Amino acid sequence: MSDPELSPLDDLPGLTDEEPGAESLEPLGGPDALDEAIAELQGVIDKDSDMGPLGGDLDMDGDDVSAPEHPADAGLQGLVMSIPVQLDVIIGSAEMPVADLMGMDAGSVVSLNRKIGESVDICVNGTKIATGEIQSLEDDPSRLGVKILSLEKS
């Protein structure tokens, strides 16, 4: 009879058949590293709640936000405020059977659930944040823009 094959997992630390509670099952870095990580995370959460929504008072005219109290917060705030987000303007939607979808050709028209002139949904990263109205841009009438009519309550 041949010896049983060894699994590649047998060489990994902490993955042995020892009883639960044995030293080899201790988290990597030990309990002190876990406590330090939890304390660091709590500090970030506390700092975030101190900064308030979006890290300061926003001026809706597009001017700068108020300066943070601590220089370290300025770097964090600048980093957070520079994260790109996806903004989508949803003009409508339609529901149809797959058979209708498969029967479409170039020139087919899909009827949407909204009428011309109705408000549109403005979404950031898939979450509706506002309602708006489609407009042509004054400086370039060949391009569309959206005017904010109302912001969603959080």
Stockholm file with secondary structure:
# STOCKHOLM 1.0

chainA/1-154         MSDPELSPLDDLPGLTDEEPGAESLEPLGGPDALDEAIAELQGVIDKDSDMGPLGGDLDMDGDDVSAPEHPADAGLQGLVMSIPVQLDVIIGSAEMPVADLMGMDAGSVVSLNRKIGESVDICVNGTKIATGEIQSLEDDPSRLGVKILSLEKS
#=GR chainA/1-154 SS CCCCCCCGGGGSTTCSSCCTTCGGGSCTTHHHHHHHHHHHHHHHHHHHHHHCGGGSCCCTTSCCCCCCSSHHHHHHHHHHHTCCCCEEEECCCCCCCHHHHHTCCTTCCCCCSSCTTCCEEEEETTEEEEEEEEEECSSCTTSEEEEEEEECCC
#=GC SS_cons         CCCCCCCGGGGSTTCSSCCTTCGGGSCTTHHHHHHHHHHHHHHHHHHHHHHCGGGSCCCTTSCCCCCCSSHHHHHHHHHHHTCCCCEEEECCCCCCCHHHHHTCCTTCCCCCSSCTTCCEEEEETTEEEEEEEEEECSSCTTSEEEEEEEECCC
//
